[in-house]
Amino acid sequence: MENSKKNISVTLRVWRQPGPSQPGKFVDYQAKDLNPNMSFLEMLDVVNDGLAGKGEEPIAFAHDCREGICGTCSLVINGKPHGPHRGVASCQTYLRSFNDGDVIVVEPFCAHPFPVVKDLVTDRSAFDKIMQAGGFITARTGSAPDANAIPVPKDAADLAMDAAQCIGCGACVAACKNASAMLFVAAKVSHLGLMPQGQAERDRRVLAMVQTMDGLGFGNCTNQYECSAACPKLISHDFIARMNRDYLGATFRAAFKPTPAGAGGGAG
């Protein structure tokens, strides 16, 4: 059934910043006669077409799949990462969520480890560095094994899939007052640590990823759960507790790990 809501006009209050080391400011733009079934990113495209037609610099924003899969469309809309609804990314937010005449404030994800590149685009390569530290499983390449070659309990498989839904958008960091990346790291640690294939590197993985996260300047978790509330995939904060248990266990085992023969440190 066709949406009967009439076209709307809104005022966009957009953060404009020419570059990482340059000051930024909010600039108002009038967006008129918009179809309410238009996505938020489609609306930005229309505004940019108008700006380009007037010889003005278009608004820079990141996007790719526009299907809530890639996580690049990371915007803070009216103070909420990804917008007013739960469980959706910015690209899945539609103008029917707003009223005619609304003022919509649009900002980039703000956190020290996510520096602004330009306008609404932030550099979230800090997440890539965390993944490079341990977000993988080292396995022999070759022909694919049979699907049932390694039995996986269904509850572990289901929980691993819940964690694996994380798209690495950074909404958890943007929502947290401490700019903590604990939900992201916990999801990545957990979905690998729950699988039999991930057990061999389980301790090394959690130690390396948490230490990299801390070194990049992400804040501490204070258990207020803004992260899971803002997550477009509704990743549970329970994974943070699971990661903390893994981290404590790995730290304990590393402290009592025998020193290999010939490594030095013996009594003279």
C-alpha positions as MATLAB code, in Angstrom:
seq = 'MENSKKNISVTLRVWRQPGPSQPGKFVDYQAKDLNPNMSFLEMLDVVNDGLAGKGEEPIAFAHDCREGICGTCSLVINGKPHGPHRGVASCQTYLRSFNDGDVIVVEPFCAHPFPVVKDLVTDRSAFDKIMQAGGFITARTGSAPDANAIPVPKDAADLAMDAAQCIGCGACVAACKNASAMLFVAAKVSHLGLMPQGQAERDRRVLAMVQTMDGLGFGNCTNQYECSAACPKLISHDFIARMNRDYLGATFRAAFKPTPAGAGGGAG';
ca = [
       0.000    0.000    0.000;
       1.406    3.348   -1.054;
       2.351    5.714    1.768;
      -0.208    8.530    1.838;
       2.005   10.951    3.765;
       2.591   14.160    1.839;
       5.996   15.468    0.848;
       7.849   17.262    3.618;
      10.408   20.026    3.961;
      13.080   20.072    6.664;
      16.023   22.163    7.758;
      19.312   20.286    7.887;
      21.869   21.560   10.383;
      25.012   19.843    9.106;
      28.528   19.764   10.537;
      30.913   21.114    7.879;
      34.657   20.731    8.377;
      37.041   21.183    5.424;
      39.760   18.926    6.818;
      41.168   17.157    9.876;
      43.181   20.118   11.169;
      40.690   22.831   10.223;
      37.873   24.181   12.410;
      34.323   23.137   11.687;
      30.868   24.612   12.172;
      27.193   23.847   11.687;
      25.605   25.108    8.473;
      21.849   25.147    7.794;
      20.395   23.884    4.522;
      16.775   23.918    3.411;
      15.623   20.606    1.972;
      12.213   21.057    0.399;
       9.467   18.900   -1.095;
      11.005   15.561   -0.108;
       9.311   12.205   -0.556;
       8.842   10.695    2.940;
       9.812    7.259    1.580;
      13.239    8.602    0.696;
      16.126    7.274    2.784;
      18.277    9.670    4.775;
      21.193    9.162    2.403;
      18.995    9.717   -0.646;
      17.933   13.002    0.941;
      21.609   13.988    1.338;
      22.118   13.136   -2.350;
      19.292   15.503   -3.287;
      20.751   18.276   -1.126;
      24.183   17.722   -2.681;
      22.721   17.907   -6.197;
      21.329   21.307   -5.288;
      24.624   22.476   -3.818;
      26.573   21.284   -6.857;
      24.121   23.083   -9.142;
      24.863   26.321   -7.302;
      28.619   25.773   -7.482;
      28.909   25.045   -3.739;
      30.902   22.276   -2.074;
      28.728   19.162   -1.554;
      28.431   17.605    1.904;
      30.952   14.792    2.304;
      29.505   11.638    3.845;
      30.545    7.993    3.725;
      28.365    5.223    2.294;
      28.584    1.998    0.359;
      25.991   -0.783    0.468;
      23.006    1.315    1.599;
      21.506   -1.909    2.954;
      22.651   -1.782    6.582;
      25.444   -4.274    5.957;
      28.742   -2.392    5.604;
      28.515    0.128    8.468;
      30.113    3.014    6.579;
      27.022    5.270    6.693;
      27.813    6.313   10.251;
      26.000    9.542   11.129;
      24.793   11.040   14.375;
      21.245   12.211   13.654;
      19.627   14.456   16.265;
      22.157   13.310   18.837;
      21.719    9.567   18.251;
      24.144    7.376   16.309;
      22.341    6.188   13.155;
      19.167    8.070   14.031;
      15.975    7.719   16.050;
      15.228    3.999   15.615;
      16.747    0.875   17.161;
      18.386   -1.803   15.082;
      18.884    0.184   11.875;
      21.836    1.956   10.264;
      21.752    5.536    8.945;
      21.016    4.286    5.425;
      17.907    2.494    6.710;
      16.485    5.639    8.313;
      13.707    7.176    6.223;
      12.256   10.670    6.081;
       8.892    9.344    7.256;
      10.583    9.209   10.675;
      10.512   13.035   10.728;
       7.846   15.702   10.507;
       7.359   18.566    8.101;
       9.311   21.586    9.327;
      11.698   19.618   11.568;
      15.240   20.781   12.167;
      17.520   17.742   11.801;
      21.031   17.988   13.226;
      23.584   15.806   11.426;
      27.082   15.206   12.825;
      29.937   12.743   12.329;
      30.748   10.078   14.892;
      32.805   11.968   17.474;
      35.605   10.194   19.379;
      39.327   10.814   19.736;
      40.230    7.550   17.927;
      37.830    8.526   15.080;
      39.271   11.816   13.729;
      37.168   13.773   11.250;
      38.427   13.527    7.663;
      35.924   15.947    6.154;
      32.395   17.028    7.087;
      30.557   13.833    8.113;
      33.388   11.433    7.240;
      35.545   10.040   10.042;
      38.647    7.866    9.956;
      37.697    4.603   11.690;
      40.845    2.718   10.720;
      41.473    2.213   14.451;
      39.010   -0.680   14.190;
      41.110   -2.161   11.383;
      44.185   -2.060   13.623;
      42.317   -3.907   16.368;
      41.262   -6.577   13.888;
      44.801   -6.878   12.532;
      46.023   -7.497   16.069;
      43.992  -10.672   16.487;
      40.588  -10.684   14.814;
      41.301  -13.716   12.694;
      41.913  -17.455   12.824;
      45.169  -18.868   11.450;
      44.202  -21.929    9.455;
      45.730  -23.984    6.689;
      44.463  -23.124    3.245;
      43.337  -25.744    0.781;
      40.131  -27.479   -0.104;
      37.107  -26.726    2.038;
      36.426  -29.382    4.712;
      33.069  -31.097    5.019;
      30.554  -28.963    6.872;
      30.214  -31.542    9.632;
      33.941  -32.340    9.960;
      34.204  -30.269   13.157;
      31.113  -30.627   15.359;
      29.898  -27.327   16.818;
      27.234  -27.277   19.557;
      24.138  -25.436   18.375;
      24.072  -23.021   21.315;
      27.696  -22.051   20.636;
      27.005  -21.665   16.918;
      23.943  -19.480   17.552;
      25.817  -17.273   20.025;
      28.768  -16.954   17.661;
      26.420  -15.857   14.879;
      24.850  -13.262   17.180;
      28.307  -11.779   17.790;
      29.339  -12.064   14.139;
      26.514   -9.720   13.105;
      28.695   -6.770   14.190;
      29.389   -4.595   11.124;
      32.089   -2.491   12.784;
      30.294    0.806   12.235;
      31.473    2.406   15.481;
      28.059    3.407   16.826;
      29.023    1.842   20.160;
      31.999    4.209   20.411;
      29.973    7.250   19.364;
      27.221    6.482   21.892;
      29.546    5.860   24.834;
      30.490    8.863   26.996;
      33.946    7.275   27.373;
      34.325    6.428   23.661;
      34.763    2.780   24.628;
      35.149    0.158   21.901;
      34.425   -2.721   24.268;
      31.260   -3.888   22.465;
      32.998   -4.029   19.088;
      36.039   -5.869   20.459;
      33.881   -8.191   22.562;
      31.803   -9.169   19.530;
      34.893   -9.926   17.447;
      36.646  -11.802   20.241;
      33.533  -13.794   21.113;
      32.455  -14.935   17.693;
      35.899  -16.428   17.053;
      36.414  -17.688   20.605;
      33.142  -19.617   20.563;
      34.173  -21.692   17.556;
      36.376  -24.814   17.818;
      38.653  -23.388   15.120;
      39.347  -20.348   17.301;
      40.507  -22.139   20.428;
      44.190  -22.460   19.538;
      44.659  -18.668   19.475;
      41.993  -17.736   21.996;
      44.302  -16.336   24.683;
      46.640  -14.570   22.285;
      43.677  -13.072   20.431;
      41.935  -11.474   23.408;
      45.172  -10.144   24.899;
      46.331   -8.609   21.621;
      42.986   -7.052   20.686;
      42.287   -5.545   24.121;
      45.819   -4.173   24.409;
      45.597   -2.657   20.922;
      42.226   -1.117   21.763;
      43.674    0.498   24.898;
      46.753    1.708   23.045;
      44.633    3.464   20.409;
      42.977    5.650   23.054;
      39.515    4.140   23.392;
      37.998    4.694   26.825;
      36.944    2.278   29.526;
      33.523    0.651   29.837;
      31.419    1.870   32.778;
      28.488   -0.478   32.126;
      25.840    2.034   31.101;
      25.025    0.090   27.912;
      24.554    2.982   25.511;
      26.636    0.832   23.163;
      24.118   -1.986   22.779;
      21.221    0.495   22.612;
      22.836    2.305   19.658;
      24.089   -0.810   17.853;
      22.285   -1.224   14.500;
      22.632   -5.011   14.851;
      21.550   -5.060   18.520;
      24.720   -6.800   19.704;
      24.217   -7.658   23.388;
      26.429   -6.097   26.053;
      26.612   -9.588   27.565;
      29.493  -10.199   25.167;
      31.538   -7.636   27.112;
      31.293   -9.781   30.244;
      32.311  -12.836   28.200;
      35.356  -10.997   26.841;
      36.332   -9.788   30.314;
      36.306  -13.387   31.549;
      38.440  -14.464   28.598;
      40.851  -11.578   29.177;
      41.283  -12.309   32.888;
      41.808  -16.001   32.213;
      44.323  -15.314   29.452;
      46.207  -12.838   31.652;
      46.414  -15.389   34.480;
      47.630  -18.160   32.193;
      50.207  -15.859   30.559;
      51.606  -14.906   33.969;
      52.252  -18.544   34.865;
      53.342  -19.757   31.449;
      56.714  -21.545   31.699;
      59.681  -19.772   30.158;
      61.080  -21.823   27.236;
      64.469  -23.415   27.819;
      67.343  -21.184   26.687;
      65.229  -18.011   26.816;
      67.379  -16.530   29.569;
      66.397  -15.251   32.962;
      67.808  -18.242   34.864;
      69.874  -17.970   38.029;
      73.624  -17.509   37.559;
];
